[in-house]
Amino acid sequence: MASNYELKEAPPSQEKPASITGVETTDIAAASFEDSAVKLFLETHQYTAEELAAEASAVRRIVDRRIVPIICITYMIQFLDKLSLNYASAYSLIDDLGLGGHRYAWTAAVFNFGLLFWSIPTTLLLQRFPLAKFTGTMILGWSIVLICHVAARNYAGILVLRFVLGMFEASVVPAVMNLVSMWYTRSEQPIRLYTFHAFNGMATMLGALLAYGLGHSHSSHLKSWKLIFLTIGLLNFVWAWVFLWLMPDSPMSAKFLTHRQQVVAVKRVSENMIGVKNKKFKPRQALEAITDLRVLGYATIGLAGGTINGGVSNFATALIKGYGYSGIQATLLQLPVGGFEFVLIPICGLIATRFTNARCLVLAGVCLIPFGGLLGIRFTSLDHKWTLVGCTWLQYMVGGPVIISCNLLASNVAGHTKRSISNGIYFVFYAAGNIAGANIFFAREKPRYFSAISGLLICYAGIIVVGLGLRLYMQWENKRRDRITVVDGIAPGGIDDAGALGGFNDETDKENLHFRYAL
């Protein structure tokens, strides 16, 4: 879409500024910038601040129309993959493949072993290779693996397939976090990340309808559970090619933007102070990542969130069946969950966007909702079936804490290698949590699973405590930096070109004293 306001090239006779805010041009010339976007950023000084501001809103709207729908659909179909096992278990999958007893729990958990195994390698590959092309290839890979589930004949076969599926899907959330960081400012990220995650709710609704409809199939060749895997796999296969066709690797390669709009897009995200793309691996940044207490805090939240997710996503059907419903009824009763998640998750994003320094507080508040639901499941008798179902629906709010912790990680870690390692650590912990969550639902405790419910309550309490602790720690660090930068003659917390160029020069959040942590 053409902008209503066109940026004009600086006339040849116009003198270039002798310095850029907070940075001497001689310093810029001497610096060795490795970020591929730095040239576009330096071009912004050909224009006035008013011209850049006038174009910025138009560029953001163009990016929203082109990037947001692609990521929303990617989130939706990828979550359908994860739910496919849960839906298939409502039919004859368990009996046909011999998954009785604790075998089903391990079938659910082994996906996360693949995720855990490949989390750090995939984040490093995302740093090294073109982002969109690598992600699209992974979508294509996991679609083929999901289709191959139809050929599973026994316990060993389904274990191998779920492990490989986890490896392929390890890339999707880190890729989305990188995409959001390179297209949106920190203040714009929460609502968009929550919108993307809300499409998990859409996936729940679509998956429940698909599973319910396919459950009425009476084919002697393809049983209902096989049709579920086949249908969702084919949806992913088609989408992989669409993704590869439409998604650009970065603002610099976005064909839907003019050159001037690419300059503005880079200028917009320069305030994040994390740059756009740097392929070089730096061991010192890797060391900083594994010794940073903030990264450990985010990973701990990921561990707790993964434990909750691993339990809920794989055992929601078992819980609802335990209240006295049939398998096909349990599948249909998960349909409202999607609408519930689709509406409430973006509301959390709006709150986090409106109150930019209240993300940790929103994290704690969101946890209280499913925490109350777990208490309801624990202490409500089986005579109140609808109350138990409603409390189970509340557990799908786990997406709220998970996406807030992802946003905190994406906003508060600078340095491309440090970001890659930090993302990898987070998802290793998240995968480990999913493994634990799928294995605390003991078959001997059917239908109430009291040990699992107690474990999930502890996880939510842990998220609240760690989230509030992180807020206090980052608040203290921001105030400390304000004192230091005032002494050095730097505007406290100011977003100037010196801070932005620190990001383009691949400085970490600890090295760049202009960097301030989002609370």
N, C-alpha and C positions, 0 to 999 in steps of 0.2 A: 504494500500500500504506500502510495506516495505521501510524504509528509506535508502538512500544511505550512511548514516552515523549513526552508531550504538553507542549509549552511553554505556560506560562500567561502571560496578559497581566499586566503590572504593575498592581497595584491603584491606583485614582485617587489615594488618599491618599499613596502612596509618593512621596517626593521624588526628583526626577531628580538624577543626579550633577552636581556643580558643574563637573567636568571629565572629559574622556575621556583615557585613558592617554596622557600625553605631549602633549595638546592642550587648550588652554582652550576652553570652549564659546563664549566671545566670538570667538575666532579662527575657529571653525567657522561661526558666524553671519555673519561678515564675508566668508568665502571665497565665491567664485563657482564652485561645482561644476557642471561640464557633463556629468559622467558620469551616465547614466540610472539607475544602481544605487545612487547615494549615499544616497538616502532610505531604501532598505531597509537599507543598512549602518548608518545612524544609529539605526534601530529596534532594532538588536541590543543597545543599551545599556539597553533595558527589561528585559533578561533577565540572569541570572547566567551566569558563565563555565561553571559546571557544567551548567546547562540547555542552553546552546548546544553543549557538547561531547557531551552525551548524544544530542542530535538529529542531530549532524553525521554520524555513521556511518550512521544510517538514511537520511538524504538522499543520501549517496554511493551507497548500494546501489540506491536508486530511480533515480538518474541513470545508474548503470551498466546497469541493466536496460532503460532507455528510450533512452539516447543511444548507447551502445557498439555494439549490433547495427546501428543505422542507419548509423553511420560505417563499420563493417566491410564491410557490403554495398556501400556507395557506393564504397569503395576497390576492392573486388573487381571490380565491373562496369566501373569506369573503367579499371582496368588491363587488363581484357579488350579494351577499345577499342584500347589501345596495342599489345597483342599480335596483334590481328587481322591487321595487315599481315604480320607475321612468319609467321603460320600460312597466310595466303592465298598467300604466296610459295612455299609447298611444292607448290602445284598449278599451274594454267596462268595465273595472274595476270600474270606477267612476260611471257610470250609474247603473251597476248591484248591487253595494253595497250602493248606495245612498250617494256618497261622493261629491256631488255638493257644490258649494259655498266655505266656509272656512273649510269644513269638510276634504277635501283632505289635506290641510295644517296641520291640527291636526293629521291626520293619519301619515303623514311624521314626525311630531314632536314627537309623543308619543314614537317612537323608542328611542329617546334621553332622554326621561323621565326615561325609563328603564335603559339606560346607566348611567345617572346621579345617579339614586337610588342605583345602584350596583357598582359604580366605586371604592369607598373606600373599601367596603367589599371584592371585588374581588382582589384588590392589597394586602390586608392582607392575604387572602387565598393563593395567589401565594407565599407569603413569607413562609407560614406555610406548604404547601403540596408540593410533588414532582412536579416540574414545568411542565415537558412534559406530565405527566399523567393527571394533572389537566386541562391543556390546551386542550389536546385531548378529554377529557370528555366534555368540553364546546363546542368543534366543533360538537361532536355527538349530544349534546342537541340542538344547534341552527339549525342543519340540520333537526331534527324532527319537530321543531317549524315552520320552513319555509315550509316544506311539508304540515303541517296542514293549511297553508294559503288557500289551495285548498278548504277546507271545510268552509271557511268564507261565511256567508250569509247576513251580514248586517254591519252597521257602528260600533256597539258595539263589534262585533266579531273580526273585523280586528284591532280595537284599542287594545284589550287584547293581540292578537297575536304579534303585533308590539312591545308592551311594554315588553313582555317576551323575544322576540328576542333581544331587546336592552340589557337586563340583561345578557343573555348568551354571547353576543359579547363584553361586557365590558372588558373581560379578554384579548383579542387577542393582542392589541398593548402594554399594560404593559408587557405581557408575552414575546413578541418579544424584547422589550427593555431590559428585564432581561437576555434573551438568548444571545443577542449581547454583553452585559456587561460581561457575564461569559465566552465567547469564544474569544473575540477580544479586542485588545488594543484600547485606545482612538483614536490613529491616524488611525486605520483601520476601525473604526466604520462608519464614514460618508458615504463612497462609498457603503458599504453594506446596510446600512439603506435606502439610496436612491435607490439602486437596488431593494430592497424589495418593496419599495413604487412605483417604476416604474411598477411593475406588477399590480397595480391598473389600469394603462393604458391598459395592456393586458386584464384585466377584462372588461374594457369598450369596447374594440374591440370584445371580445368573446361574451359579453352580447348583444351588438348591433346586431351581426350576429344571435345569438340565438333568440332574440326577433323578428328580421326581418323574420327569417325562420318560427318561430312558429306563427307569425302573419298571415301567409297564411293558417293556419289550419282552417278547416271548420267543425270540429267535433261538433255534437249536445250535446255531453256529457261533454267534457272538452273544455271550451273556451280558447282563446289564452292566456289571462292573467293567467288562472289557470295552463296552460302548462308551462308558464315561471317559476312560483313558484315551480312546481313539478320537473322540470328538474334541476334547480339550487339546490334545496333541496337534490335531490338524489346525485348530484355531491359532495356536502358537506358530505353526509352520508358515501359515499365510502371513501372519503379522511380522515375522522376522524379515521377510523381503520388503514389506512396507516400511519398516523401521530403517533398514539399510538405504532405502531410496530417499526417505524424507529427512532423516536426522543429520544435521551437520556435526562435524567433529569439534568445532569451536566457533566463536564469533568471526574469526578470521577467514573461515571457509564457508560461511553462511551465504548461499547464493541469493536468498530472499532479502538480503540487506545490501544497499549500495555501499560503496567504499566509505563515504562519509558516515553512514549509519553504523558501519563496523567500528569506526573510530569512536563514535559516541557510545556504542555498546561496551567497548573496552574501558572508556572513561568512567562509565557508570559503575562498573564492578571494581575499579581501581581503589575505591574507598574501603573495600574488604581487606586490603593490604595482604593479599595472599597470591597475587599474580593470576595468571590464567593457565599456562601449561609449561612445564619444564620436565624434560625427559631424563635428566641426569640424576643418577642415584648417588646420594651423599651419606657415607657411613656415620658422620658425626650427627646428622639429623636423626638417623635411625636410633642412635644411642640416646639422644635427647628424648625421643618418643617413649622409649621403654622405661625411662627414669622420671618422666613427668607425672606428678601426682594427679593432675587434672585428667590426663589420659586414662590412668588407672581408675579414677572415679567414674568416667564415662563407661569404661569397660565393665565395671561392677554393676552399673545400671543395666548394661546390655546383658550381663549374665542373669540377673533377676528377671528382666523382661523376657529373655529367651526361655527361661524355665516356665514362666506363665504361659507363653505362647505355645511351647511344646506340648504342654498339657491340654490347653483349651482347643487348639486346632486339631488335635488328633483324637480327643476323647469327648468332644461335645456330643457326638452321636451316642456314645456309650452312656454318658450322664443322663441324657434325655430318655433313652430307652429304659434306663434304670428307674425312671419315675412312673413307668407303666405304659409306655407308648411302643408301638411296633416300629420296625426299622424304617419303613416308608413314611410313617408319621413323624419319626424323629428327623428325617431328612427335610420334610416340608416345614417343620417347626423352626428350622434354622433360617428360613426365608426372611422373617422380620428382622433378624439380627443384622442383615446387610443394610437395610434401611436405617436402622438405629445407628450403625457405625457411619453410614454415609452422611447423616445429618449432624451428629454430635462431634465427630472428629474435626470438621472444618470450623465449628464454633470454637473449639480449643485453639485452632490456628488463628482465628480472628482476635481472640483474647491475647495470645502471645505476640501478635503483630501490633495490636493497639498499645499494649504495655511492653515496650521493647526490652526493658530490663526486668521482666517478671517471669522469664521462661522457667526458671527453677521453681518458682512459686506455682506456676501453672502445672508443672510436672507433679508436684506434691498434691495439688487439688484434684487433678484427674485421677490419681491413684485411689482416692477415697471412694470413688463411685464403684469400681469393681470390688474393692475391699469390702464394702457393705454387702455387695452381692454374694461374696464368698461366705460371709457370716450368715446370710440367709440360707444358703445351701447347707451349711454346717448344722444349723439349729432348727430348720423347718422340717416337720414330719412329712412322710410320703403321702399323707392325706391331702395335702395342699399342693397338688401337682402344678397348677398354673403359677403359683408363687415360686416354686422351684425352677420352672421354665424361665420365668422373668429374671430371676437371679442369675441363671446361666447365660441369658442374653447379655447381661451386664459385663460378663467376662470378656466380651469382644472389644471392650474399651482398652484392652492392653495395647492396642495400636497407638493410643495417645502417648503413654510414657515412652514407648520405643521410638516414636518419631521425634519427640522433644529431645531425647538424648542424642539422636542422630543429628538434629539441628544444632545442638550445643557443640557437638564434635566438629561439624562442618564449619561453624562460625568461629570457633575459638582455637583452631590449630592452623598455624601458618608454616610455610616451608614444604615444598612438594614431596620430598622424601619423608619428612616427618608426618605429613598428612596420610601418605600411603601406608606407612607402618602403623600409625594410629588407627586408621580404618581397619587394617588387618587385625590388629589386637582386639578391637571392639567386636568384630564379627567372629573371631575365634571364641571369645567369651560368650557371645550371643549363641553361637552354635552349640557350645558346651552346655549352656542353659537349656536349649531345646532338647538335647539328649537327656539331661536330667529330668526335665519336665515330662517327657514321654515315658519315663521309667519309674515315676513315683506313684503312678496309678496302678496299684497292685490288684491283680485279678481276684485275689481272695477277699478283697474289701468291697466287691460289687454289692449293691449298686451305688453306695454313698461315697466311697473312696475318701474316708475321713483323713487319712495320712496325707494324701495329695492336697486336699483342701487346706490343711494346716500349713503345709509347705508353701503353697501359693500365698497365703496370708503373710507369712514371714518375708517372702520376696517383695510384696508390695510395701511392707513396713521398711524394708531395707532401701528400696528406691526412694522413699520419702526422706529418710535420714541422710542418705548419701547426696541426694539432690540439694537439700538445704545446706549441707556441709560445703558442697561445691560453690554454692552462691556466696556464702560467707568468705570462703578462700579467695574467689575471684574478685569480690568486692574489695577485700583488703589489698590485693595485688594492684587493682586499678588505682586505688588511692595512693599506694606507694609510688606508682609510676607518675602520677600527677605531681607529686612532690619532687621527684627527680627531674622531670622535664621542665618544671617551673624554674628550678635552679639552673638548668642548661639553656634557658631562654626559649624553650619550645612551648607552644600553646598547649595546655593540658588537655589531653584527649582529642586534640584537633586532628581532622582528616585533611592533611595537606599533601603536596606532591612528594615531600620527603618520605612520609609514611608509605604512600602508594609505591614509590620507586623501591622502597625496601622490600615490598611484596614482589615486585617484578624482578628484583635481584635475588629472590629466593631466600630471604631472611626468615627465620622462624619467629613465632610469636614471642619467644623469650629474647631474641636478638633485636627485634624492632621495637624500640621503646615508645613509638607512636601507637602501637597496637593496644587496643583496649578490649577486654573480654566481655562478651554479651552475657548478661546475668539471667 
